Amino acid sequence: MELPTPDQRILGDKARIVKRLRQVVPPDSVIDDGHETLAYECDALTAYRCPPLAVTLPSTTEEVSQILKLCHREGIPVIPRGAGTSLSGGALPTSDSVVVCVSRLNGIIDIDYDSRLVRVQAGRTNLSVTAAVEEDGFFYAPDPSSQLACTIAGNVAMNSGGAHCLKYGVTTNNLLGVRMVLMDGEIVDIGGEFLDSPGLDLLGVVCGSEGQLGIVTEAVLRILPKPEGARPTLIGFSTSEGAASCVADIIGTGVLPVAIEFMDQTCIRACEAFSGAGYPDVEALLIVEVEGSPEEIEYQQGLITQVAWRHNPVEVRQSASAEESQKIWAGRKAAFGAMGQVGDYICLDGTIPVSRLPAALGGIAELSDRYGLQVANVFHAGDGNLHPLILFNANDPAELHKCEELGAEILKLCVREGGCLSGEHGVGVEKRELMTVQFSPADLEMQMRVKDVFDRSWLLNPAKVFPLELSMARRSQ
């Protein structure tokens, strides 16, 4: 993975730039010590690292504006950062860049239960949004596995989803408006406290734009009444193909579960050792959760169980209590941490049509054998959002290179099967050179023209999303 050549003019002028930053925000909001900036040299894609020139920790939208105005005048690249949980290198700095971390913008601005919305500062963590409204019977639906730590800013940037996105959708389906700072420091409001905005759907452009267009400092989010009840069913299979076929048939019944999650044996064993969830030792399992009144839950679980038995499961286990439900989900929610105890890994993120799950899993297994690297699978099966985890030795450059090649082949497989390169992690640096696999030159040109409108100098989050050669050529124009 290649980073752009740093601007030596900026590197040589670090002292003056840091001094100017401390003039526009409180001095303790600027970090320039080399040891302290190491904490910001990467995000959750830890295979790639680069310490930034400096880090800023603004506390208000106006402070973000002042930082961007300064960087715009000086031609300094800016890296937007939430909590650094990106798995695609979306917050990876360049050595001549200033990181703008929004973690201090973490307040609740307003809650409107009548309109079913909440306005938050974008550094607020995902799970804490629900925590602010759950006593009054509401919740915020998108639930990434990193929801304890990840911020709303990052969720908006990557259009994050989570286990329950099958029924409730991803961030874009639960986002009503944003306040955003453009690269020149202009503060704009897009969308608002209503369902549909007049004019062009710029909110749809911003959500999922990966920090390429501006830095989101506030968000208006849809909140929903908590369901009367919810209950998961755990279904174990002797083959991954059997579990994958079962998913398509469940969807075909017309029942819309809240979630359908998949884990293969490698992941099952890691999660069991980590959490003691009581998972059976099978080749693959599904967690299928439905919600509603007791009668609705019983009816839906009955249909799902009927479908499951057609696929010769090893075990079908319906949760009978809140404690059992929590235990079933505890293993799945801990999956990425549990796999970290097995070894180093890179987590991919591609999507395929649900009907192509058996073919895709078979293809991934063949690629794993060809490259000699183990691949564990844990993903949102209900909407075909795959998360293959490639295990490798991070201390061996040759294995990292092989891991990158295998990851690229898996993502190409997703595109061939009718899917796309990313479901919720974004493109970042991980997939930027694969964009030509999915998009034609004309497609990429149109996307880059959108960035031109918002960030003519191409200073926001450089070296991300678009192939490096194309983005560097754009920046030099």
Buried (B, 14 or more C-beta within 10 A) or exposed (E): BEBBEBBEEBEEBEEEBBEBBBEBBEEEBBBBEEEEBEEBBBBBBEBBBBBBBBBBBBBEBBBBBBBBBBBBEBEBBBBBBBBBBBBBBBBBBBBBBBBBBBBBBBEBEEBEEEBBBBBBBBBBBBBBBBBBBEEEEBBBBBBBBBBEBBBBBBBBBBBBBBBBBBBBBBBBBBBBBBBBBBBBBBBEEBBBEEEEBEEEEBBBBBBBBBBBBBBBBBBBBBBBEBBEBBBBBBBBBBBBBBBBBBBBBBBEEEBEBBBBBBBBBBBBBBBBEBBEBEBBEBBBBBBBBBBBEEEBBEBBBEBBBEBBEEBEBBEBBBBEEEEBBEBBBBBBBBBBBBBBEBBBBBBBBBBBBBBBBBBBBEBBBEBBEEBEBBBBBBBBBBBBBBBBBBBBBBEEEEBBEBBBEBBBBBBBBBBBBEBBBBBBBBBBBBBBBBBBBBBEEEEBEEBBEEBEEBBEBBBBBBBBBBBBEBBBEBBEE
